[in-house]
């Protein structure tokens, strides 16, 4: 944990502190004749002081929890002894792919070629005189702080973010390889997904990453509200898009198990249907048609409870889901996006009115 704190401090010292010092030297911390001084750039501070530490924190949290999720395939005996070598090979391959130096070099190249040259310059940079860029002869020119921002700070942040997308891809690749193995699914498992319900915990493992996206979106919107006169309601499409994107990012990899789940549900319906048929006929013959031994009491017999248990098992099989997606997962994911946006509600509703509504709801 101490090493984690050091990493957070290191990234903040590399990405944010030089910008503060350069801006102070330029006299643009509070004003300096620019429309957006350094300390007023909310998006910047949220990105490097909140979102980036969450991305670093996620490395520890995700590594610990995902490792436990993978081990559950063995602990729950979902992999047969015959297929266990294939499973181990897939896990080792994923570890090598995740730690690939070549992949990280390609990510750095992508950051500079696409993230900076295209996405930042054309979609996220403010169209105003700011602490990082001024005008000279009618053309925008980066300041000393701007040069560090564009060629060091922003690439580091984008690399951390892009590396997480790459790791999600590695996770999806591992799950795809596991889904090629014939899993020992149980249609009557009480989790409603054949015993794979533990995989839904991946959304909890990725919670720091989800929060980082929510915080990043809130910072971007806050900057536009403060400096371009936009309103929070102008970003409904962006908010919906990020929720859908994160839902696909987190739940998309789990869809690879849908084929086996659907197959297990059909097989379970047949098997438990035959079992129920045999039991119901025996029950009918014994207790309805007079086949019970003389003197055996009906009251207190375990046969009725067993009949009820068979019915419950049939209901579990029939209601088995073929998609590893639950309402709780969607609510948690949406909460990670919307929670950072709550402070921005005061931009469209006065604080006293908001307080009255909260009191009315709570009391």
N, C-alpha and C positions, 0 to 999 in steps of 0.2 A: 504493500500500500504506500509506503514511503517513496518507493521508486515511481509510483504513479504520480504523486504530488510533484516530484522533481520534474517529471516529463511535462506536466501541465505548466509549471513555472517556466521551463525551458521554452516551450512553444509560445507562451505569452511574451517572454523576453525577446524572442526572435521576431515575432510578428507584430506585436502591438507597441512595445516600449520604444523601438526606434522611430516609429511614426509620431509618437508623442514628443520625443526629443527633437526631431526634425521640424515638426510643426511649431514647437516652442521657439526654436532658433529662427524660423521664418516669421514669427510673430503672428501666427494664425491659429493659436489655441482658442481664442475667444472671438476674434474678429479679423483684423488684418486686411480689411477691404474685400473679403470674399463672401459669397452668399451662404456658403456652408463651412464654417470654421471647424476645426478638428473636434472639439468637445461637443459640438452640436450634431455630429454625424452619428446618430443613434444606430444605424445599420452596422457601421463599423465596430462599435463597442460591443454590441450584442453578438456579432459574428465571432470576434476574437476573444472576448472575455466570458461569454456564456456558451455559445454553440461549440466552439473549438474544444474547450475543456470537456464537454459532454462527449465529443467524438473520441477524445483520448480515454476518458473514463470507460466508454463502451468497450474498448479493447479488453480490459480486464473482466468486465461483467460478462460479455458475450463469450469470451474464451472459456471461462469457468462453466457457464450454464450450458453452452452448446456441447461441450465435452460430456457432460452428464446426460444430455439428451441422446447423444449417439450411443453411450453405454447402455441405455435403456433397451435398445434392440436386443442386446445379449441378455440382460438381466430378466427381461420378460419372455425370453425364449421365442422371440419372433423370427429368429434365424435358425434354421435347422443345422445340425452338425455338418451335413454335406455341403451347405452353402456358406458356412462360416468362413472358409478361406477367401471366397469372393468378396465377402463383406469386409474382411480385414484388409484386403488389397485395395478396395475402394477408399477406405479410411486413410490408408497410408498415401495413396495417390492424391487425395484431397489436401493432406498436410503438405506434401511437396509442392503442389500447385499454389497453395496459399502463400508459401514462403519463397516463391520464385523471384529471383533478382531480375530476370528478364521482364517479367510482368510489371514490376515496379518501375523499371526504366521506361517501358512503353507508356505507363500511366503518367510519368513526368512529362514525356514528350507530348502526350495528349493534352495535358494541362496547359502547356504553353501554346500549342498549335490551335487548340479549340477553346479551352476554358478562358484564356486571356485574350487572344487575338479576335475571337468571334463573340462568345457569350458575354463576357464582361464589357467589352468595348461597345457592342451594339444593343445590349439588352438590359444591363444592370447599372452601368455608369450613369451618374447624374448629369443631365444636360444643363450645367450651371458652372459658374466659377467657384471652385471648391479649394480646400486645403491641399488637395493632391494635384490639381490642374488649374492653370490660368490661361489667359489668352495672349498671344503675341502675333501682331500683324494679321489679326483675324483668325488665327489658328490656335487650337488647343495645344498647350504645352505642359508636360508634367513637371512638377516641382521636384526638389530633392526628396521630400517625403513621398511624393507620388511615384518616383522611380523605385523606391524601396517597396512601396505598396504593391505596385504592378509586377515587379520582377522577383520579389521575395515573399512578402506577407500573403498576398492573394494566392500565388501558386502553392504555398505550403498548405493553406486551408483547403484549396480545391483538391490537392493531392490526398489529404486525409479523407475528404469526402468521397473522392473517386475510388480510393482504396477500399472503402466500406462497400461500395457498389460491387467492386470486384470480389470481395469476400462473400457477399450475398450470392454472387454467381457461383463461387466455389461451393457454397452450402447447397445451392440448387443442384449443382452437378453431382454432389455426393448423394443427395436424396434420389436423384434420377437413377444413379447406379444401384442404390439400395432397392429401388422399386422394381429393378429388373430381376431381383431375386424373389423366388416364390415365398412370400411371408406366411407365417403360421397365424393367420388372423382368426379371431373368435367372434362370430356374428352376435353371440349372446352377451358379449362383454358389456358391463354396465356403463362404460364411457360412451356408448352409442356409436363408436367408430372402430369396432373390431379390436380394440386394444391399442390403437394408435393415438389415443387422446392426449398422451403426454407431449406429442409434438406441438400441440396448441400452445404449450409453454414457451415456444420460440418467440412469441410476441412479447412476453415478459423479459426474456433475455435481451431482446433488441430495443427495450424501452428507452435506454439512453440515446440510442440512435434516432428513434422516433421523436423524442423531445428535442434533440438537436435540430431536426428539420422544422419542428413547430416554432422553436425560438428564432431560427433563421428567418422563417417566413414573417414572424411578428416584427423582427427588426427591420426587414425590408419594407413592410407596409408602414411602420411607424416613420421611417425616413421619408417615404413618399407623402405621408400626411403632413409632416412638419415642413417639408421643403418644396413641395409641388402643389399643395392645396388639395390633394386628393382626399376622399372620404373612405372610411372603413368599408362601407357598403359597395364601393367600386371594385372590391377585390373578391367578390363572391365566387367568381369563376376560378381564380387562383387558389382559393382555399379548398374548393371542391376538387380541383385538379390534384393538389398535394395529398389530400385524403385518399383519392383513388390511386395515386402513384404509390403511396406507402402501403396501401392495402395489397396492391399487386406485388410490391417488393417483399412483403412479409409473408403473405399467404399464397402467392403464386407458386413458389417452389413446392408447397405441400400438395398441389393438385396432381402431382405425378402418381400419387397413391390412389387416385379415384378409380382407376380401372380395376385394381385388385380389390378395393372396397366394394365396388359394384358386383364383382364376381363373387366375393365372399357373401354378400347379402343374398344373392340369388341362390347360392348353394345352401346357405343357412336356412333360407325359407323352405327349400325342399326337404332338408334333413330334419329340421324341427317340426315341419308339417307332418312328416311321416311318423316321427316320434309321438307327436300329439295325437295323431290318428290311432296309433296302436294303444296308447294309454286310455284315450276316451272310449274306445271300443271295449277294452277290458273293464273300465269303470262302469260302463253302461251294462255290460253282461253281469257284473258282480252285484251292483247296487240297484239297478233299475229292473233287470230281467230276473232277479231272484237267484243269482248264482252265488251269493255270499254264503259261507259256511254257517251252519246252524249255530246260534249262540254268539256269533261275532257281533258286537254292538256297533251301531252306526255312529252314535254319539262318541266323539273322541277319536275316531279313526283318523289315521294319518293320510288316508287316501284322498280325502277332500282337500287337505292342505297341499298335497302333491299335485292335484288337479289345478289348483290355483297357481302353483309355482310354474306348471307347464304353460298356463295362460300368460303369466307375466313374462316368461322367457320368449314366447311367441311375439308378444308386443315389443320387446326389446329388439328382436331380430327384424320385425317389420318396420320399426321406426329408426333403424340403423341409418346413419348418414353416410353418404359416399363422398362428401367434401369435408375436409378438416377446417371448417369455418364455423364459428359460433357467434352469438350475439354479444357475449362478453368481450370477445376479441375485437369486434368492430367498435364497441363502446370505448375500450381502452385505447385503441388506435386513434379514434376521433378525439378522445380527451387529450392525448399527447399533442395534437395539433391545435385544438381550440383553447386549452388552458393558457398558453402564452399570449393568446390574442385577447384574453379577458381585460387586461389593463387598458386596451385600446377602445373599449366600449365607452369610456368617458369622453372620447372625441365626438361621439354622436349623441350622447345623453349626459346632461348635467349631473354632477356628483350628488347633489341633494335629491334629485329625482331618482337616481339609481339607488341611493340609500333607502328612500321611501319604499321602492319596489321590493328591495331585499327584506326590509322589515315586514312588509305585508306578506311576503312568501313564507318567512321563517316563523312569524308569530301570529 
